Amino acid sequence: MIITVTLNAAIDKSLSVPNFRLGRRHRTVEQRTAAGGKGVNIARALKTLGQPVIATGFAGGPTGTRIVDQLTEESILNDFVRIREESRTNTAVYDPTNGQTTEINERGPAVSAQEIGLFRDKLLYLARGADMVVIAGSLPRGVDTDIYAGLIRELKKAGVLTIIDTDGEPLRHAVRAEPDVISPNVLEAEELVGHEFNDDEDRLIAVGEMVEQGAHEAVMTLEDGCVACMRVDGTRARFRVSIAPRESVAGVGAGDAFLAGYVAARYAGKSTADCLAFGVACGAESTEHLGAGIVEPRAVERLLDEVEVQQLSAPTADVS
């Protein structure tokens, strides 16, 4: 069983608006509303890919009820802690004329210490039957930035594989707790290691730096694939995985689809290279859909033929 954790779950509105301009009145040509937040998006994709998954986190007020109801309608198993304050609503506006997306994400509810305690107990109970826990997304108000680190340490004691996808201080603390896998994008990775990247060599060095900070394995998602520092046969190996550029409907949630694909393949016992390739194919295929966490498994399988996987030697600047 795979568990996804979304502490700042949301209702996500995805709108397609041609020639979008600030300060103007517009009408949508396509729209989609769904339960969201990174962990929820990952759970949706995992369900579609045929893997057993339970989504958990916080859900509050009428919006929280709507989140739970929508997940249930999608046949996604879920077990959320109900909180007093209202869950958030996020809006993404995609302009098909130029391919640009504008995102407006609410901060989310404040969460009390008692509610946090209830969630921790629930997660550790659910984890008794889990092989992997994917912790993803931002934190609601009132939650300490080291909460993910604490959860990772407790889950590791229970023998559960931990995967983290967040940013900023929560990611910095989480890495020190030695999660099994971290999966930042380029901007999140630059913030974590403290410098910008100019090319693939810089990125390959950076994933090694992230491992040196504490993560067992690190994957940095890119627009055309990923770079990774993974353990293969007891040693560290670098990977550059890429797919040719393609026209997309919307890119929101591509990183979530990537991680869902990677997790699905890893849960199925695939090799490291195959897991990364499947993740890249899922991320690319998801850009064909308006809304996050949506993948078409047959289309993913077709895209696998377009994914190039390179296993590389460590860059000379890497001291691992």
C-alpha positions, 0 to 999 in steps of 0.5 A: 500500500502507498500513502500520500500525505497532503496537509494543505489539500485544496479544491483546484480550479483549472481554467482555459482562457484564451488571450488572458489579460489582467484587468479584463473580463474573460470567459473560459473555453474549458474548465475543471474542478477537482480535489487537489494539493500535491499529495492528492494529485499524486494519489489520483495518478497512482489510482489511475496507474493501478496502484493501491493508494490511500490519501490522507491529510487535513480537510476543513469546512465545506471545502474540506467536505467537498475534497473528501466527497470528490475523492470518494467519487473518484474511488480514491481511498482516503482518510482525512483528519477534519479540522475546524478552519476552511480548506483552501481553493486554488485557481490556475488560469491557462492561456492556450494562445501562448502556453502560459499558466497563472496560478493563484494559491490560497494560504490555507487554514490554520491548524491547531496543535491538537489537530496536528497530534490527531493527524500524526496518530492517524498516519502512524496507524495507516503506515502499519499497512504501508510500504511507502509514504509520499509526503508532498506540498506546502504547509497550512498556517500554524504548522512548524516547518519541521513537521515533515522531518518528524514524520519521516523519522517516525515512519523510518522507525516503522520501516516505511520508505519515505518520499518527500516533495516540498520546498523551502524550510520544510524541505531543508528540515526534511532532508536532514531527517534522511528521507529515502527520496526527495523530488524538488524541481529546479527552483526548489533544488537551487534554494536547497543547495544555495546556488543557481544551475547553468547546465546539466553538469551543475544539476548533476553535481547538485543532486549529489549535494542533496544526497550529501545533505541527508537524502538517500536519493535525489531526483530533480525534475526538469521541463524535459525530464529529470536528473537524479542521484540514485543507489544502484547495486550499493553505489551512487549513480547519476542519471539524465532522463529526457524526452523530446519537447512536445506541445502541451495543454497545460503543465500544472501538476506535471511534477506530481504526475512524474512522482506518481509514475516513479512511485508506481514503478518502484512499488512494482519492483522496476529497476531504477532506470525504468522507474525514472523513465516511467516517471518522465513519461507520466509527467510528459503525458499529463501535460496533455490534460487540463488539471493535475494528476491526470494521466492516460496509462496507454498513452504513457506506455507509448511515450516510453519509447521516446524517453532516453535514459543515460547513466553517467559517471559522477561529475568531477566536482562531486566529492561523494 
